[in-house]
Amino acid sequence: MTKNPVFKILKTYAIISFGLFVYVFAWKAFLIPNEIVGGGATGVATVIYYLSYKLIPIQYGFFAFNAILVVIGVRILGTAFGAKTIYGILFTFVMLAIVPEPRFITKSFIESDKLLCAIIGGVVSGAGTAISFSQGGSAGGTDIIAWIINKYRNVTPGKIFLYADLIIIGASFFINWDFRTVVYGYVVMAVFSYSVDLLLSGTKQSVQLLIFSNKYDEIASKINRDMKRGVTALHATGWYSQEDRRVLVIMARKYELNDLYQIIKSIDNEAFISVATVMGVFGKGFDPLKTKTKINFKKR
């Protein structure tokens, strides 16, 4: 039965909303109260907020900074990404405006706990961003830059955040003229980047299986039929027995391992299996191979 497309769209935006709420909560609970600046549009808005002696609310600085980036993002990435990004920016803007500072959390940490707040804030905000990213959503800012570069290059979003946010966090030095503020910001940036890559790319990790079995034909047929995965049979010779054999080679996602094990063991419980993690798999059914491409901002 075909799923209702309206339900699918609502589910996508619900997940994006949840991810962005988690992101905003991290800022409200751990970063902003401690004058810790992370990256992205929220980081820029936080710097403006404190440099203006709290006269310019963070949500307005956040909204203004995203205006130009949205136009560029829609132009390069298309209207589908633009729609989700605009929604994400508006949703984050509203959340920054209405979500109060959770005093029950901020009161639990004292001045000496700034490093701990930076670490927790980086983990939680990174998790929220990864959840949103998994559905094509974005809170704007360097998120848009990350998607643009990732479209053309095989660079993880976390690394792009890491590079793009150096200047933003460096500007936090002028908040109280204290290098410790910058250090805390870089801690947030590093933890945030690692969390995004871990959660966003975790399900995309690939593995290579070598299967040694006399029932290789049955195993290959069932894997090909049930899991829609390609299987390659290599000719090999058992050096001890001097018998010709076939070795099955399969490239699969890490989360598919359990299903593969069940198929193999259901046919040949004595099959010998070797599993290795690979750095990347490019091609049909996996990731597209991206090369350096010049981005033309002019209309064709």
N, C-alpha and C positions, 0 to 999 in steps of 0.2 A: 504494500500500500504506500502511495506517495505521501510524503509528509506535507502538511499544510505550509506553503511558503510564508504566509503571514506569521505563523507560529515560529518558523525558523528565524525570521527577521527580528521578532520580538525577543527571542532567546539570545540572539547575537548582541542586541543592544542592552539586554539585561546583564549579560556577562561583562560587557564594556563598562556599564555603569557601576557594577560592583567593584571592578578593578580600579576605576578612577576614585571611587569612594575610599578604598583602602589606601590609595596613594595620598589623597588629601588628608586622611586621618593621620598618616605618618607625619606629615608636615605639622599639622595642628597639635599633635601630642608630643612629638619628640624634637623637631627641628626649630620651628619658629619660636617657641617659648624660650629656647636656649640660645637664640641668636646664631644658629648654625645655618649656613647657606649651602644648599645642594646645587645641582645643576638645572638646566632647562629654563623654561619660561618662569616657573615658580621661583627658581633661584634668582633670576633677574629681578622679579617683582619683590622678593624679600630684601635684596640689596637696596632697591629704591625705597622700600618701606622704611627701613632703618635710617638711610641717609637723609630722608625727608622728615626725620623725627616723628615717624608714624603718621604723617599727614596724608600720605597717599596709600590707601588700603591695598593690600596685596592682590586682591581679586581684580582691581582695575589695572594695575601694572601688568598683571598676567594677561589680561584681555588685550591690552594695547600692544604688547610685545608680539602677540600671535598674529596680528592683523596682516602684516606683510608676508609672513611665512605661509599663511593659509593660501594666499593668492598664488605663491610660487608652487606650493605643494599640489594644488588642484591642477595647475597647468602641466606639471610633469607627471604626476601619478594618476590623474584622472578624476572624474567626478565621484566615483564610488568611494575612493579613499577620502576625497574632500568632504563628502557628506558625513562620514563617520568622524572625521577630524573636527569638523565644525560642531557636530553634536558633542564630541568629547570636550572641546574647549568651552562650550556653553555650559555643559554639565559641571565641569571642574570649576568654572567661574561661579556658578550657583553654590556649589559645595563649599568653596572657599569663603563665600559670603555668609552662609547660614550655619555651617557646622561649627559649634562652639569649641573652645579649647577644653579638652577633657581634664578638668582640674584634679580628678581623682588619680590621674596618671602623672601629671606634671608635678603634683605635690609629693609624689613618691621619690622623686629624684632631686638631689641637691646639686650645688654648683660643681662639686667634684665628680659628678656622674655624667659630665658632658660627653666624654668619650663613649660611654655606654649608650647614651641617647643617640649619638651619631651612628653607632653601629646598628642599633635597633631601627632607627629611622631609615637607614640605608636599606636594610633587609626588607622592611615592610613596604616602603615606597617602591622598591624594585619588584617585589612580588605583585603589587597592584598594577604596575606598568606592564609586567609580563602577561598578566591576565588580560588586560586590555589589548595588548599587542597580538595575542593569540587569535583575536577575532577581527584584527585589522583596525582596531581603534587606536586613538592617540590623544594625549593631553596637550599636543602642540609643542611649540618650542623646538628643542633639539630632537624630539621624537620625529618631527617632520624631516629634519635634516638626515636623521638615521635611515628613514625609509627611502629617501631619495638616493642616498649613496648605496644602500643595500640592494636597490633595484638593479644597479649596474655593476656592483662589485661584490665579491664573496667576502664581505667584512661583517662580523657579527655586530648587532646593534649595541651591545655593551661596550665594544671598543670605540665605536663612534661617539657614544656618550662620554667616554673617558677623555677623548681628545677635545671634543667640542666644549666641554664644561670647564676646562682648565682656566680660561680667562674669566668666566663668570664667577667661579669660586675665588679666584685670585682677587677679584674686585671687593670681596667681603672684608679684606684687610682694612679698607677705609671706613668700615662701620665703627670700630672702636680702636683702630690702629694697633691691633694685636695680632701677631702672626699665629697665635694659637687658634684664632677663628678660622684662618685659612687651612690650617692642619686638620681641624675637625671637618671642614668642608671636603677636603680631599679624602678623608676616611669615608665619609658618606658616599662620595663619588665612586670610590673603589668597591665598596660593599654593594652599592646599588648596581654597578655594572656587572659584577659577578653574579648577583641574584638574578638579573634579567637574563643573562646568558644561560645560567643553570636551569631556570624554569622554562624559558622560551625554547631553548635548543635541546633540552633533555629528551623530549619525545622524538626528536629528529636524529638522534644518534643511531648510527648504522653499524651492523656487524656482518662478518663474513663467516659462513659455515662451510666446513669440509665434512662430508658424510661418507663413511666407508661402510658399505653394506652389500651383501649378495642380492638383496631385494631392491637394488637401486632404482629399477624401472618402476616398481609400484610406488616407492616413496616419491620419486620425481613427478609421477602422474598425479598423485593425490595433492602434493603441494601446489602444483601448477593449477589444478582444478579447484581446490578449496580455498587457497589463499591468493590466487592470481599472481603468484610470484614466478619469475623466470628461473629456470634451473639449467645449469650447464654440466654435462657429463664429460669428464676428462678420462682419457685412457691412461692407465697406470699398471705397473707390474709389482706384485708383492715380492720383495727381494728374497725373503725366506722361503716362500712357497714356489717362487718363480711362476706364479699364475697371473694371467691378465685379469685386471679388475677395472671397474669404473669408479671414479671418485666424483661425487656430486658437489658442485660449488653453488652456493646460494648467497645472494646479497639481500639483507632484510633490515627492517627497523628493529631496534632493540626491544621495543614493546611487543614484537611479534614472536620473540624467542619461545615463549611458553607454548604457543599454538604449534610452532614447528616441532618442539620436543614431543608433544602429544602425538602428532602425526607420525613422526619417525618411530617412536616407541610402540605405537599401535600396530605397526607393520613388522618391525624388527627390533625386538627388545635388546638384542645384542649388538646393535649398530654402534660403530665408533664415531664419535662426533667431536670435532675441533671447532671452537668458537673464538674469533678474534675481533676486537674493536678496530674499526677503520676510521681514518681521519675525515673522510668524506666520500660520498658516492654520488656521481652526477650522471644524469640520463633519465630515460623514461621510468616513471614510477618513483623517482627520487628527487634530488635537487637539480635545478637547471644550472648549467655552467655559465657563469657570468664573467665577462671580460671587460676590460677598461673601455668605456664608451664616452665619447664627447657628448655632453648635454647641450643641446641647442635651445636657448630660451626664446628664440625668435619664431614667429609663425612661419610655417612652411607654405 
